[in-house]
Amino acid sequence: MLDIKGLTKIFSPGTINEKTALDHVDLSLAPGDFVTIIGSNGAGKSTLMNCIAGVHPADGGTIVLDGQDITRLPEHKRAKQIGRVFQDPLKGTAFDMTIEENLSIAYNKNRSRGLQWGISRKDRELFREKLRLLDMGLEDRMKEKARLLSGGQRQALTLFMAVIADPKLLLLDEHTAALDPAAARKVLELTDRFSEGEDMCTLMITHNMKAALEHGNRTILMMDGKIALDLQGTEREAMTVEKLIEKFEINNDRMLL
């Protein structure tokens, strides 16, 4: 589903501030894979997502999504196949638009609307039905402005908007870091639910090692722009936070303590 080979990104090349953010990264995800990503600040986690999403152009390597080489594809064209949720709940929704208007924009990004305008009754019924899955009562508040929602409600809505158009890839950039513990648990619960199935793969950045091991089916550690550790299968099942910390200490790397 996602095949990355030799992905390289260098900021400020040829200057004293030159920084190799991604150093020939190889990563392959099968349909249905849910990969959590851990690493210190500056390890290359967000740069990896930004290169996949097209925010930063790659300086080397290739990115293939669902059989299509998207390495040089503009960001707005990649967005048709990629859903993304950021750390800040305010980034994912238009604050002065209603819940149903936000959902309509997300839902129709891959659909030809022709001369049609507004929100159809059929779409409105679909939104109400899907919002019930969030179990937050938002199906009864669809005409309210998004700015009236709490941080947890808004992030749950953003997550829902990211998957409503059936993307091939879901990118989650510390999407629970700004939430209180209860809201974070709810959003992670929804994340697990939405990432089920074989039609999409998911990448989730987190600084919470416990969450990294509890969610998804694979965990990778990034260091200095490279993938230093790739945990999956029985090795991941046997891994604990304590063992991870011990491994980092052996390598004189205390960045995730």
Secondary structure, 3 states (H helix, E strand, C coil): CEEEEEEEEEECCCCCCCEEEEEEEEEEECCCCEEEEECCCCCCHHHHHHHHHCCCCCCEEEEEECCEECCCCCHHHHCCCEEEECCCHHHCCCCCCEHHHHHHHHHCCCCCCCCCCCCCHHHHHHHHHHHHHHCCCHHHCCCCEHHHCCHHHHHHHHHHHHHCCCCCEEEEECCCCCCCHHHHHHHHHHHHHHCCCCCCEEEEECCCHHHHHHCCCEEEEEECCEEEEEEEHHHHHHCCHHHHHHHHHHCCCCCCC
